[in-house]
Amino acid sequence: MAVIVLSLSPDSGYRITYKHEFTTIKGQRQEKVFDLNKFQAVFRGRLLSDAPELTAQDTKQVGLLIADKQPGPFALNLIQIQFKSSQEASEYNHP
């Protein structure tokens, strides 16, 4: 399992990370679309219930983590990362 993480720094001064888990299939090219509303806010590993809404314009960092806690080789080749508006993403998910 892998996790995409987005970070923002609201006016409160501390960084909040939003995570979204996803699976990969070895040797298979996949296209993933992530809805910002489905990301979970975390701070130092703990889920936050009162975090500010995640918006693309406030995002300061994008990162990827390996989250299955299994030692061994892992490779993730990214072809493209693209951010879309809510309407564009909705149209993509429901043609």
C-alpha positions as CSV (number, residue, x, y, z in Angstrom):
1,M,0.0,0.0,0.0
2,A,1.2,3.5,-0.7
3,V,0.0,6.9,0.6
4,I,-0.2,10.2,-1.2
5,V,0.2,13.1,1.3
6,L,-0.6,16.8,0.9
7,S,0.6,19.3,3.4
8,L,-0.6,22.8,4.2
9,S,0.4,25.4,6.7
10,P,-2.7,27.3,7.9
11,D,-2.5,30.6,9.9
12,S,-2.2,28.6,13.1
13,G,1.4,28.0,12.2
14,Y,1.7,24.2,12.5
15,R,1.7,22.0,9.4
16,I,-1.2,19.7,8.8
17,T,-0.8,16.6,6.5
18,Y,-3.7,15.1,4.6
19,K,-3.4,11.5,3.5
20,H,-5.1,9.2,1.0
21,E,-4.1,5.5,0.8
22,F,-4.0,3.7,-2.5
23,T,-2.9,0.3,-3.8
24,T,-0.4,-0.5,-6.5
25,I,-0.1,-3.6,-8.7
26,K,3.5,-4.6,-9.5
27,G,4.3,-4.2,-13.2
28,Q,1.0,-2.6,-14.1
29,R,0.5,1.0,-15.1
30,Q,-2.4,2.5,-13.3
31,E,-4.2,5.9,-13.4
32,K,-5.4,7.2,-10.1
33,V,-7.7,10.1,-9.4
34,F,-7.9,11.5,-5.8
35,D,-10.8,13.5,-4.5
36,L,-9.6,16.2,-2.1
37,N,-12.7,15.6,0.0
38,K,-11.6,12.0,0.7
39,F,-8.2,12.9,2.2
40,Q,-7.9,12.4,6.0
41,A,-6.2,15.1,8.1
42,V,-3.4,13.9,10.4
43,F,-0.9,15.6,12.7
44,R,2.0,13.6,14.0
45,G,0.2,10.4,13.0
46,R,-3.1,11.2,14.7
47,L,-6.3,11.7,12.8
48,L,-7.7,15.2,13.2
49,S,-11.5,15.9,13.3
50,D,-11.3,19.7,13.4
51,A,-8.8,20.4,10.6
52,P,-9.4,23.1,8.0
53,E,-10.8,22.0,4.7
54,L,-8.1,20.8,2.2
55,T,-8.0,22.9,-0.9
56,A,-5.6,22.7,-3.8
57,Q,-4.6,26.3,-3.6
58,D,-3.5,26.0,0.0
59,T,-1.4,22.9,-0.6
60,K,2.3,23.5,0.0
61,Q,3.8,20.0,-0.5
62,V,3.0,16.7,-2.2
63,G,4.7,13.5,-1.2
64,L,4.4,9.7,-1.4
65,L,5.0,7.2,1.4
66,I,5.2,3.4,1.5
67,A,2.7,2.4,4.1
68,D,2.6,-1.4,4.3
69,K,5.5,-1.5,6.9
70,Q,7.0,-4.4,5.0
71,P,10.8,-4.3,4.3
72,G,11.9,-4.9,0.7
73,P,12.4,-3.3,-2.6
74,F,9.7,-0.9,-3.9
75,A,9.5,1.3,-7.0
76,L,6.9,3.8,-8.0
77,N,7.3,5.4,-11.4
78,L,5.2,8.6,-11.8
79,I,4.2,9.5,-15.3
80,Q,2.2,12.6,-14.4
81,I,0.7,14.5,-11.4
82,Q,-2.2,16.8,-12.3
83,F,-4.6,18.7,-10.1
84,K,-8.1,19.3,-11.4
85,S,-11.0,21.4,-10.2
86,S,-13.8,19.6,-8.4
87,Q,-16.0,19.8,-11.5
88,E,-13.2,18.4,-13.8
89,A,-12.6,15.5,-11.3
90,S,-16.3,14.8,-11.1
91,E,-16.6,14.7,-14.9
92,Y,-13.6,12.4,-15.1
93,N,-15.0,10.0,-12.5
94,H,-18.5,10.0,-14.0
95,P,-18.4,10.4,-17.8
